[in-house]
Amino acid sequence: MTTSPFRLDGKTVLVTGAGGGIGRALVEVFCAAGASIVGADRDAGLLEGLALARTLVFDQADMGGTRAAVAADIAANGVYDAVVANVGFTRAEHLGMVDDDVWASEIAVNLNGAYALTDPIVAAMAEHRGGALVFVSSVNAISHYGNPAYAAAKAGLVAYSKAIAVERGGAGIRSNVVAPGSVRTPAWDHRLAADPHLLDAVLPHYPLGRLVSPTEVAHAALFLCSDAASGITGTLLPVDAGLTAGNLRFVDEVLRGK
């Protein structure tokens, strides 16, 4: 029987932000593909109830603590076969909400922390002669949809991933990025509670007419971590219901006159 290249049987995968909306979908999808999951988050309580081989607890805003936690886990258990760097955070929705403290905090979590997380992993993967990384970025890295500090950090992840792909490809390491658009996670709940009609304004921008689900993001990450993507590195894959393909609202309102 031929093994599916989409399977991850016998592989160990680190998923960060595992307790969040996308993180929980990642754990479920990767487990279903046969992987053993190491789940990481900033609070152990967020990881309760997940099908995890073991857990790591650290705050990615703390570069030293992040690096130390990952290095200790690798020393005790060996390097992971794949990593999905999924942590993300933003509250500043436009430039008027950004100041020095906001900028520093969002860059710290979304970019600096991702570097501290993956730098020791890449070094260990290079010694092991192989591994795959997937960074969960955002469509904000491609075009501006608000959240300027977050967008700058997520764009930085794309550049960092390409650096790994180019400079560590010879060691058998692949590095790619998925860029979700709006994802229907519990993070939307408070917005929709405040404005039940909010999606009426959001969905006309999306060619598929809907938000993507956490599971759809997880499937894209699974593909990029699997042998089905063995020849793919240094890429960015939008998972965005078509948002970055073009301006649907312009077509509808200006050209079609809807």
C-alpha atoms as an extended CHARMM CRD file, in Angstrom:
* protein
*
       258  EXT
         1         1  MET       CA              0.0000000000        0.0000000000        0.0000000000  PROA      1               0.0000000000
         2         2  THR       CA              1.3340000000        3.4410000000       -0.9470000000  PROA      2               0.0000000000
         3         3  THR       CA              1.4500000000        5.9530000000        1.8810000000  PROA      3               0.0000000000
         4         4  SER       CA             -0.2750000000        9.2490000000        1.1370000000  PROA      4               0.0000000000
         5         5  PRO       CA              2.1960000000       12.1530000000        0.9040000000  PROA      5               0.0000000000
         6         6  PHE       CA             -0.2790000000       14.1910000000        2.9390000000  PROA      6               0.0000000000
         7         7  ARG       CA              0.1840000000       11.9260000000        5.9840000000  PROA      7               0.0000000000
         8         8  LEU       CA              2.5010000000       12.7760000000        8.8750000000  PROA      8               0.0000000000
         9         9  ASP       CA              2.6470000000        9.4020000000       10.5900000000  PROA      9               0.0000000000
        10        10  GLY       CA              5.5920000000        9.1770000000       12.9720000000  PROA      10              0.0000000000
        11        11  LYS       CA              6.2740000000       12.9160000000       12.7260000000  PROA      11              0.0000000000
        12        12  THR       CA              6.4240000000       15.3500000000       15.6240000000  PROA      12              0.0000000000
        13        13  VAL       CA              5.0010000000       18.8140000000       15.0200000000  PROA      13              0.0000000000
        14        14  LEU       CA              5.2290000000       21.8670000000       17.2620000000  PROA      14              0.0000000000
        15        15  VAL       CA              2.1440000000       24.0820000000       17.0870000000  PROA      15              0.0000000000
        16        16  THR       CA              2.3220000000       27.4360000000       18.8470000000  PROA      16              0.0000000000
        17        17  GLY       CA             -0.7660000000       29.3320000000       19.8670000000  PROA      17              0.0000000000
        18        18  ALA       CA             -2.3270000000       25.8780000000       20.0650000000  PROA      18              0.0000000000
        19        19  GLY       CA             -5.1040000000       26.9860000000       22.4030000000  PROA      19              0.0000000000
        20        20  GLY       CA             -6.5450000000       29.6010000000       20.0430000000  PROA      20              0.0000000000
        21        21  GLY       CA             -9.1180000000       29.3020000000       17.2940000000  PROA      21              0.0000000000
        22        22  ILE       CA             -6.7010000000       28.4820000000       14.4870000000  PROA      22              0.0000000000
        23        23  GLY       CA             -4.4040000000       26.6140000000       16.8840000000  PROA      23              0.0000000000
        24        24  ARG       CA             -7.0840000000       24.1690000000       17.9510000000  PROA      24              0.0000000000
        25        25  ALA       CA             -7.9210000000       23.4550000000       14.3180000000  PROA      25              0.0000000000
        26        26  LEU       CA             -4.2210000000       22.8840000000       13.6120000000  PROA      26              0.0000000000
        27        27  VAL       CA             -4.0080000000       20.3430000000       16.4350000000  PROA      27              0.0000000000
        28        28  GLU       CA             -7.0990000000       18.5080000000       15.1950000000  PROA      28              0.0000000000
        29        29  VAL       CA             -6.0320000000       18.4280000000       11.5350000000  PROA      29              0.0000000000
        30        30  PHE       CA             -2.4260000000       17.4330000000       12.2200000000  PROA      30              0.0000000000
        31        31  CYS       CA             -3.5050000000       14.7260000000       14.6640000000  PROA      31              0.0000000000
        32        32  ALA       CA             -5.8750000000       13.3320000000       12.0450000000  PROA      32              0.0000000000
        33        33  ALA       CA             -2.9130000000       13.1790000000        9.6550000000  PROA      33              0.0000000000
        34        34  GLY       CA             -1.0110000000       10.9990000000       12.1260000000  PROA      34              0.0000000000
        35        35  ALA       CA              1.3120000000       13.5510000000       13.6940000000  PROA      35              0.0000000000
        36        36  SER       CA              2.3130000000       13.7150000000       17.3480000000  PROA      36              0.0000000000
        37        37  ILE       CA              1.6790000000       17.2880000000       18.5060000000  PROA      37              0.0000000000
        38        38  VAL       CA              3.6580000000       19.4110000000       20.9200000000  PROA      38              0.0000000000
        39        39  GLY       CA              1.3240000000       22.2630000000       21.8400000000  PROA      39              0.0000000000
        40        40  ALA       CA              2.5880000000       25.6120000000       23.0490000000  PROA      40              0.0000000000
        41        41  ASP       CA              0.7700000000       28.6300000000       24.4300000000  PROA      41              0.0000000000
        42        42  ARG       CA              1.1950000000       31.3740000000       27.0080000000  PROA      42              0.0000000000
        43        43  ASP       CA             -1.1270000000       29.7180000000       29.5600000000  PROA      43              0.0000000000
        44        44  ALA       CA             -1.3440000000       26.0180000000       30.3490000000  PROA      44              0.0000000000
        45        45  GLY       CA             -5.0940000000       26.3360000000       30.7930000000  PROA      45              0.0000000000
        46        46  LEU       CA             -5.4890000000       27.1990000000       27.1200000000  PROA      46              0.0000000000
        47        47  LEU       CA             -4.1110000000       23.7650000000       26.2010000000  PROA      47              0.0000000000
        48        48  GLU       CA             -6.4810000000       21.7010000000       28.3190000000  PROA      48              0.0000000000
        49        49  GLY       CA             -8.5060000000       19.1010000000       26.4510000000  PROA      49              0.0000000000
        50        50  LEU       CA             -6.2630000000       19.0340000000       23.3800000000  PROA      50              0.0000000000
        51        51  ALA       CA             -4.7600000000       15.8050000000       22.0260000000  PROA      51              0.0000000000
        52        52  LEU       CA             -1.1380000000       16.6750000000       22.7460000000  PROA      52              0.0000000000
        53        53  ALA       CA              1.9470000000       14.5470000000       23.2970000000  PROA      53              0.0000000000
        54        54  ARG       CA              3.3150000000       17.2360000000       25.5970000000  PROA      54              0.0000000000
        55        55  THR       CA              2.9730000000       20.9480000000       26.2390000000  PROA      55              0.0000000000
        56        56  LEU       CA              5.1860000000       24.0110000000       26.3880000000  PROA      56              0.0000000000
        57        57  VAL       CA              4.1990000000       27.1980000000       28.1990000000  PROA      57              0.0000000000
        58        58  PHE       CA              5.8690000000       30.5010000000       27.3740000000  PROA      58              0.0000000000
        59        59  ASP       CA              4.9540000000       34.0370000000       26.3900000000  PROA      59              0.0000000000
        60        60  GLN       CA              6.2570000000       34.7200000000       22.8850000000  PROA      60              0.0000000000
        61        61  ALA       CA              6.6100000000       38.4100000000       23.7880000000  PROA      61              0.0000000000
        62        62  ASP       CA              9.5360000000       37.2870000000       25.9910000000  PROA      62              0.0000000000
        63        63  MET       CA             12.2980000000       36.4140000000       23.5370000000  PROA      63              0.0000000000
        64        64  GLY       CA             14.6230000000       34.9580000000       26.1680000000  PROA      64              0.0000000000
        65        65  GLY       CA             11.9240000000       32.8380000000       27.7580000000  PROA      65              0.0000000000
        66        66  THR       CA             10.7130000000       31.6210000000       24.3880000000  PROA      66              0.0000000000
        67        67  ARG       CA             14.1670000000       30.6040000000       23.2350000000  PROA      67              0.0000000000
        68        68  ALA       CA             14.9510000000       28.8980000000       26.5440000000  PROA      68              0.0000000000
        69        69  ALA       CA             11.7050000000       26.8860000000       26.5820000000  PROA      69              0.0000000000
        70        70  VAL       CA             12.1870000000       25.6220000000       23.0470000000  PROA      70              0.0000000000
        71        71  ALA       CA             15.8910000000       24.8720000000       23.5050000000  PROA      71              0.0000000000
        72        72  ALA       CA             15.1760000000       22.8770000000       26.6730000000  PROA      72              0.0000000000
        73        73  ASP       CA             12.4510000000       20.8590000000       24.9430000000  PROA      73              0.0000000000
        74        74  ILE       CA             14.7270000000       20.0630000000       22.0060000000  PROA      74              0.0000000000
        75        75  ALA       CA             17.5270000000       19.0300000000       24.3590000000  PROA      75              0.0000000000
        76        76  ALA       CA             15.1930000000       16.6750000000       26.2110000000  PROA      76              0.0000000000
        77        77  ASN       CA             13.1940000000       15.2590000000       23.3070000000  PROA      77              0.0000000000
        78        78  GLY       CA             14.9720000000       16.0180000000       20.0400000000  PROA      78              0.0000000000
        79        79  VAL       CA             14.0680000000       18.4480000000       17.3000000000  PROA      79              0.0000000000
        80        80  TYR       CA             10.6090000000       18.5820000000       15.7260000000  PROA      80              0.0000000000
        81        81  ASP       CA              9.9800000000       17.3840000000       12.1930000000  PROA      81              0.0000000000
        82        82  ALA       CA              7.8100000000       20.4220000000       11.5160000000  PROA      82              0.0000000000
        83        83  VAL       CA              6.7340000000       23.6500000000       13.1930000000  PROA      83              0.0000000000
        84        84  VAL       CA              3.6540000000       25.7800000000       12.6910000000  PROA      84              0.0000000000
        85        85  ALA       CA              4.4010000000       29.2190000000       14.1410000000  PROA      85              0.0000000000
        86        86  ASN       CA              0.8460000000       30.3620000000       14.6900000000  PROA      86              0.0000000000
        87        87  VAL       CA              0.9650000000       33.0260000000       17.4060000000  PROA      87              0.0000000000
        88        88  GLY       CA             -0.5060000000       36.3850000000       16.4760000000  PROA      88              0.0000000000
        89        89  PHE       CA             -1.8610000000       39.3980000000       18.3360000000  PROA      89              0.0000000000
        90        90  THR       CA             -3.2050000000       42.8480000000       17.4860000000  PROA      90              0.0000000000
        91        91  ARG       CA             -5.4480000000       45.4720000000       19.0030000000  PROA      91              0.0000000000
        92        92  ALA       CA             -4.3890000000       48.6320000000       17.1380000000  PROA      92              0.0000000000
        93        93  GLU       CA             -6.7400000000       48.6970000000       14.1610000000  PROA      93              0.0000000000
        94        94  HSD       CA             -5.5100000000       51.9050000000       12.4840000000  PROA      94              0.0000000000
        95        95  LEU       CA             -2.6130000000       54.3790000000       12.6690000000  PROA      95              0.0000000000
        96        96  GLY       CA             -4.5030000000       56.5860000000       15.1050000000  PROA      96              0.0000000000
        97        97  MET       CA             -4.3060000000       53.7940000000       17.6710000000  PROA      97              0.0000000000
        98        98  VAL       CA             -0.5400000000       53.2260000000       17.3120000000  PROA      98              0.0000000000
        99        99  ASP       CA              2.0570000000       54.7140000000       19.6300000000  PROA      99              0.0000000000
       100       100  ASP       CA              5.5590000000       53.6200000000       20.6420000000  PROA      100             0.0000000000
       101       101  ASP       CA              4.3110000000       51.1370000000       23.2340000000  PROA      101             0.0000000000
       102       102  VAL       CA              1.7360000000       49.5900000000       20.9050000000  PROA      102             0.0000000000
       103       103  TRP       CA              4.2720000000       49.3180000000       18.0890000000  PROA      103             0.0000000000
       104       104  ALA       CA              6.8530000000       47.6730000000       20.3530000000  PROA      104             0.0000000000
       105       105  SER       CA              4.3770000000       45.1990000000       21.8570000000  PROA      105             0.0000000000
       106       106  GLU       CA              2.9380000000       44.0280000000       18.5430000000  PROA      106             0.0000000000
       107       107  ILE       CA              6.3620000000       43.6740000000       16.9160000000  PROA      107             0.0000000000
       108       108  ALA       CA              7.5630000000       41.8040000000       20.0230000000  PROA      108             0.0000000000
       109       109  VAL       CA              4.8520000000       39.1480000000       19.8510000000  PROA      109             0.0000000000
       110       110  ASN       CA              4.3430000000       38.7830000000       16.1240000000  PROA      110             0.0000000000
       111       111  LEU       CA              7.8870000000       39.0870000000       14.7780000000  PROA      111             0.0000000000
       112       112  ASN       CA             10.6090000000       39.1140000000       17.4220000000  PROA      112             0.0000000000
       113       113  GLY       CA              9.0220000000       36.2470000000       19.3070000000  PROA      113             0.0000000000
       114       114  ALA       CA              8.6370000000       34.1990000000       16.1390000000  PROA      114             0.0000000000
       115       115  TYR       CA             12.3520000000       34.6580000000       15.4800000000  PROA      115             0.0000000000
       116       116  ALA       CA             13.2750000000       33.6310000000       19.0450000000  PROA      116             0.0000000000
       117       117  LEU       CA             11.0240000000       30.5900000000       18.6870000000  PROA      117             0.0000000000
       118       118  THR       CA             12.3390000000       29.3250000000       15.3870000000  PROA      118             0.0000000000
       119       119  ASP       CA             16.0190000000       30.2960000000       15.4510000000  PROA      119             0.0000000000
       120       120  PRO       CA             17.0750000000       27.4340000000       17.7800000000  PROA      120             0.0000000000
       121       121  ILE       CA             14.7360000000       25.0830000000       15.9210000000  PROA      121             0.0000000000
       122       122  VAL       CA             16.2800000000       25.9170000000       12.5490000000  PROA      122             0.0000000000
       123       123  ALA       CA             19.7540000000       25.3170000000       13.9820000000  PROA      123             0.0000000000
       124       124  ALA       CA             18.7080000000       21.9100000000       15.3310000000  PROA      124             0.0000000000
       125       125  MET       CA             16.9190000000       21.0300000000       12.0780000000  PROA      125             0.0000000000
       126       126  ALA       CA             20.0870000000       21.8810000000       10.1470000000  PROA      126             0.0000000000
       127       127  GLU       CA             22.0640000000       19.4270000000       12.2830000000  PROA      127             0.0000000000
       128       128  HSD       CA             19.3230000000       16.8540000000       11.7540000000  PROA      128             0.0000000000
       129       129  ARG       CA             19.3920000000       17.5900000000        7.9870000000  PROA      129             0.0000000000
       130       130  GLY       CA             15.7330000000       18.3380000000        7.4900000000  PROA      130             0.0000000000
       131       131  GLY       CA             12.5110000000       19.9100000000        8.6670000000  PROA      131             0.0000000000
       132       132  ALA       CA              9.6030000000       22.1020000000        7.6430000000  PROA      132             0.0000000000
       133       133  LEU       CA              8.3880000000       25.4070000000        9.0120000000  PROA      133             0.0000000000
       134       134  VAL       CA              5.1130000000       27.1640000000        8.3410000000  PROA      134             0.0000000000
       135       135  PHE       CA              4.5570000000       30.7000000000        9.5890000000  PROA      135             0.0000000000
       136       136  VAL       CA              0.9810000000       31.9000000000        9.9740000000  PROA      136             0.0000000000
       137       137  SER       CA              1.1450000000       35.4520000000        8.6730000000  PROA      137             0.0000000000
       138       138  SER       CA             -1.8050000000       37.4550000000        7.3230000000  PROA      138             0.0000000000
       139       139  VAL       CA             -3.1590000000       39.1330000000        4.2090000000  PROA      139             0.0000000000
       140       140  ASN       CA             -2.0570000000       42.2920000000        6.0330000000  PROA      140             0.0000000000
       141       141  ALA       CA              1.4670000000       41.3400000000        4.9900000000  PROA      141             0.0000000000
       142       142  ILE       CA              0.4470000000       41.6820000000        1.3230000000  PROA      142             0.0000000000
       143       143  SER       CA             -1.7970000000       44.7620000000        1.2640000000  PROA      143             0.0000000000
       144       144  HSD       CA             -3.0790000000       47.1810000000        3.8700000000  PROA      144             0.0000000000
       145       145  TYR       CA             -6.3060000000       46.1710000000        5.5850000000  PROA      145             0.0000000000
       146       146  GLY       CA             -5.6740000000       48.0210000000        8.8450000000  PROA      146             0.0000000000
       147       147  ASN       CA             -3.6970000000       46.9890000000       11.9510000000  PROA      147             0.0000000000
       148       148  PRO       CA             -0.4660000000       48.7140000000       10.8510000000  PROA      148             0.0000000000
       149       149  ALA       CA              1.9350000000       47.4420000000       13.5340000000  PROA      149             0.0000000000
       150       150  TYR       CA              0.6390000000       43.9000000000       13.1760000000  PROA      150             0.0000000000
       151       151  ALA       CA              0.8940000000       44.2300000000        9.3940000000  PROA      151             0.0000000000
       152       152  ALA       CA              4.5260000000       45.3120000000        9.5880000000  PROA      152             0.0000000000
       153       153  ALA       CA              5.3420000000       42.3550000000       11.8360000000  PROA      153             0.0000000000
       154       154  LYS       CA              3.5120000000       39.8550000000        9.6440000000  PROA      154             0.0000000000
       155       155  ALA       CA              5.2910000000       41.2100000000        6.5500000000  PROA      155             0.0000000000
       156       156  GLY       CA              8.5400000000       40.7230000000        8.4320000000  PROA      156             0.0000000000
       157       157  LEU       CA              7.6440000000       37.0580000000        8.9280000000  PROA      157             0.0000000000
       158       158  VAL       CA              7.4140000000       36.6350000000        5.1590000000  PROA      158             0.0000000000
       159       159  ALA       CA             10.9050000000       38.0670000000        4.6830000000  PROA      159             0.0000000000
       160       160  TYR       CA             12.2890000000       35.9580000000        7.5310000000  PROA      160             0.0000000000
       161       161  SER       CA             10.7250000000       32.7970000000        6.1090000000  PROA      161             0.0000000000
       162       162  LYS       CA             12.3000000000       33.4930000000        2.7250000000  PROA      162             0.0000000000
       163       163  ALA       CA             15.6870000000       33.9430000000        4.4160000000  PROA      163             0.0000000000
       164       164  ILE       CA             15.3740000000       30.5110000000        6.0160000000  PROA      164             0.0000000000
       165       165  ALA       CA             14.2620000000       28.9710000000        2.7230000000  PROA      165             0.0000000000
       166       166  VAL       CA             17.2170000000       30.4010000000        0.8230000000  PROA      166             0.0000000000
       167       167  GLU       CA             19.9770000000       30.0420000000        3.4130000000  PROA      167             0.0000000000
       168       168  ARG       CA             18.9670000000       26.7350000000        4.9930000000  PROA      168             0.0000000000
       169       169  GLY       CA             17.5250000000       24.8940000000        2.0260000000  PROA      169             0.0000000000
       170       170  GLY       CA             20.8380000000       23.1100000000        1.5760000000  PROA      170             0.0000000000
       171       171  ALA       CA             20.2980000000       21.5350000000        4.9950000000  PROA      171             0.0000000000
       172       172  GLY       CA             16.9640000000       20.1320000000        3.8740000000  PROA      172             0.0000000000
       173       173  ILE       CA             14.8540000000       22.7630000000        5.6070000000  PROA      173             0.0000000000
       174       174  ARG       CA             11.7420000000       24.1340000000        3.9330000000  PROA      174             0.0000000000
       175       175  SER       CA             10.0420000000       27.3300000000        5.1160000000  PROA      175             0.0000000000
       176       176  ASN       CA              6.7120000000       28.6780000000        3.8990000000  PROA      176             0.0000000000
       177       177  VAL       CA              3.9810000000       31.0970000000        4.9390000000  PROA      177             0.0000000000
       178       178  VAL       CA              0.2080000000       30.9080000000        4.9860000000  PROA      178             0.0000000000
       179       179  ALA       CA             -1.6030000000       34.2370000000        4.9100000000  PROA      179             0.0000000000
       180       180  PRO       CA             -5.1690000000       34.0180000000        6.2020000000  PROA      180             0.0000000000
       181       181  GLY       CA             -7.7470000000       36.6800000000        5.5630000000  PROA      181             0.0000000000
       182       182  SER       CA            -10.5550000000       37.0840000000        8.0710000000  PROA      182             0.0000000000
       183       183  VAL       CA            -10.9870000000       33.7700000000        9.8730000000  PROA      183             0.0000000000
       184       184  ARG       CA            -14.1900000000       32.9620000000       11.7340000000  PROA      184             0.0000000000
       185       185  THR       CA            -12.7120000000       32.3030000000       15.1540000000  PROA      185             0.0000000000
       186       186  PRO       CA            -14.0900000000       33.2750000000       18.5890000000  PROA      186             0.0000000000
       187       187  ALA       CA            -12.1570000000       36.5460000000       18.1780000000  PROA      187             0.0000000000
       188       188  TRP       CA            -15.1060000000       37.7270000000       16.0890000000  PROA      188             0.0000000000
       189       189  ASP       CA            -17.6530000000       37.0430000000       18.8150000000  PROA      189             0.0000000000
       190       190  HSD       CA            -17.3440000000       40.3610000000       20.6470000000  PROA      190             0.0000000000
       191       191  ARG       CA            -17.5270000000       42.3290000000       17.4060000000  PROA      191             0.0000000000
       192       192  LEU       CA            -20.6190000000       40.5190000000       16.2340000000  PROA      192             0.0000000000
       193       193  ALA       CA            -22.2120000000       40.8960000000       19.6490000000  PROA      193             0.0000000000
       194       194  ALA       CA            -21.7070000000       44.6540000000       19.3920000000  PROA      194             0.0000000000
       195       195  ASP       CA            -22.8610000000       44.7810000000       15.7440000000  PROA      195             0.0000000000
       196       196  PRO       CA            -24.8090000000       41.7570000000       14.4970000000  PROA      196             0.0000000000
       197       197  HSD       CA            -24.7860000000       43.1990000000       10.9690000000  PROA      197             0.0000000000
       198       198  LEU       CA            -21.0060000000       43.6700000000       10.7780000000  PROA      198             0.0000000000
       199       199  LEU       CA            -20.5080000000       40.8570000000        8.2790000000  PROA      199             0.0000000000
       200       200  ASP       CA            -22.8500000000       42.6300000000        5.8720000000  PROA      200             0.0000000000
       201       201  ALA       CA            -20.0550000000       45.1770000000        5.4140000000  PROA      201             0.0000000000
       202       202  VAL       CA            -17.2150000000       42.6490000000        5.4770000000  PROA      202             0.0000000000
       203       203  LEU       CA            -18.3460000000       39.8730000000        3.1520000000  PROA      203             0.0000000000
       204       204  PRO       CA            -18.7680000000       41.9430000000       -0.0530000000  PROA      204             0.0000000000
       205       205  HSD       CA            -14.9680000000       42.2460000000       -0.1450000000  PROA      205             0.0000000000
       206       206  TYR       CA            -14.5290000000       38.4710000000       -0.3860000000  PROA      206             0.0000000000
       207       207  PRO       CA            -15.0400000000       36.7630000000       -3.7800000000  PROA      207             0.0000000000
       208       208  LEU       CA            -16.2140000000       33.5510000000       -2.0800000000  PROA      208             0.0000000000
       209       209  GLY       CA            -18.7350000000       35.5950000000       -0.1180000000  PROA      209             0.0000000000
       210       210  ARG       CA            -17.6460000000       34.2600000000        3.2750000000  PROA      210             0.0000000000
       211       211  LEU       CA            -14.8710000000       34.1310000000        5.8080000000  PROA      211             0.0000000000
       212       212  VAL       CA            -12.4940000000       31.1930000000        5.8340000000  PROA      212             0.0000000000
       213       213  SER       CA            -12.6400000000       28.6560000000        8.6490000000  PROA      213             0.0000000000
       214       214  PRO       CA             -9.7930000000       27.7400000000       11.0050000000  PROA      214             0.0000000000
       215       215  THR       CA             -9.8230000000       24.2490000000        9.4980000000  PROA      215             0.0000000000
       216       216  GLU       CA             -9.1720000000       25.6480000000        6.0240000000  PROA      216             0.0000000000
       217       217  VAL       CA             -6.0840000000       27.4530000000        7.3450000000  PROA      217             0.0000000000
       218       218  ALA       CA             -4.9640000000       24.2520000000        9.0670000000  PROA      218             0.0000000000
       219       219  HSD       CA             -5.3330000000       22.2250000000        5.8720000000  PROA      219             0.0000000000
       220       220  ALA       CA             -3.0550000000       24.6660000000        4.0370000000  PROA      220             0.0000000000
       221       221  ALA       CA             -0.4500000000       24.4050000000        6.8010000000  PROA      221             0.0000000000
       222       222  LEU       CA             -0.6880000000       20.6150000000        6.7460000000  PROA      222             0.0000000000
       223       223  PHE       CA             -0.0400000000       20.5680000000        3.0130000000  PROA      223             0.0000000000
       224       224  LEU       CA              3.0460000000       22.7630000000        3.3600000000  PROA      224             0.0000000000
       225       225  CYS       CA              4.4290000000       20.6070000000        6.1920000000  PROA      225             0.0000000000
       226       226  SER       CA              3.8260000000       17.3470000000        4.3280000000  PROA      226             0.0000000000
       227       227  ASP       CA              5.8210000000       15.5140000000        1.6830000000  PROA      227             0.0000000000
       228       228  ALA       CA              3.1240000000       16.5650000000       -0.7930000000  PROA      228             0.0000000000
       229       229  ALA       CA              4.8830000000       19.9580000000       -0.7110000000  PROA      229             0.0000000000
       230       230  SER       CA              8.4090000000       18.5360000000       -0.7350000000  PROA      230             0.0000000000
       231       231  GLY       CA              9.4530000000       20.8010000000       -3.6250000000  PROA      231             0.0000000000
       232       232  ILE       CA              7.8740000000       23.9670000000       -2.2020000000  PROA      232             0.0000000000
       233       233  THR       CA              9.8200000000       26.4450000000       -0.1090000000  PROA      233             0.0000000000
       234       234  GLY       CA              9.9780000000       30.2100000000        0.2480000000  PROA      234             0.0000000000
       235       235  THR       CA              6.3510000000       30.6790000000       -0.7870000000  PROA      235             0.0000000000
       236       236  LEU       CA              3.3840000000       32.5780000000        0.5780000000  PROA      236             0.0000000000
       237       237  LEU       CA             -0.0350000000       30.9450000000        0.2730000000  PROA      237             0.0000000000
       238       238  PRO       CA             -3.0780000000       33.1730000000        0.8830000000  PROA      238             0.0000000000
       239       239  VAL       CA             -6.0170000000       31.4210000000        2.5250000000  PROA      239             0.0000000000
       240       240  ASP       CA             -8.3730000000       34.3430000000        2.1770000000  PROA      240             0.0000000000
       241       241  ALA       CA            -11.5600000000       33.4750000000        0.2530000000  PROA      241             0.0000000000
       242       242  GLY       CA            -10.0860000000       35.4240000000       -2.6680000000  PROA      242             0.0000000000
       243       243  LEU       CA             -9.5450000000       38.7600000000       -0.9040000000  PROA      243             0.0000000000
       244       244  THR       CA             -6.0720000000       39.4120000000       -2.3150000000  PROA      244             0.0000000000
       245       245  ALA       CA             -6.9990000000       38.2800000000       -5.8470000000  PROA      245             0.0000000000
       246       246  GLY       CA             -8.5380000000       41.6700000000       -6.5900000000  PROA      246             0.0000000000
       247       247  ASN       CA            -11.0860000000       44.2610000000       -5.5620000000  PROA      247             0.0000000000
       248       248  LEU       CA            -14.5220000000       42.6280000000       -5.8560000000  PROA      248             0.0000000000
       249       249  ARG       CA            -16.2920000000       45.6030000000       -4.3270000000  PROA      249             0.0000000000
       250       250  PHE       CA            -14.8090000000       47.9220000000       -6.9600000000  PROA      250             0.0000000000
       251       251  VAL       CA            -15.9900000000       45.5880000000       -9.7150000000  PROA      251             0.0000000000
       252       252  ASP       CA            -19.4760000000       45.3210000000       -8.2290000000  PROA      252             0.0000000000
       253       253  GLU       CA            -20.0260000000       48.9570000000       -7.3020000000  PROA      253             0.0000000000
       254       254  VAL       CA            -18.1350000000       50.8150000000      -10.0200000000  PROA      254             0.0000000000
       255       255  LEU       CA            -18.2100000000       48.5340000000      -13.0440000000  PROA      255             0.0000000000
       256       256  ARG       CA            -21.3980000000       46.5490000000      -12.5180000000  PROA      256             0.0000000000
       257       257  GLY       CA            -23.2100000000       49.3940000000      -10.7890000000  PROA      257             0.0000000000
       258       258  LYS       CA            -24.6840000000       47.1890000000       -8.0790000000  PROA      258             0.0000000000
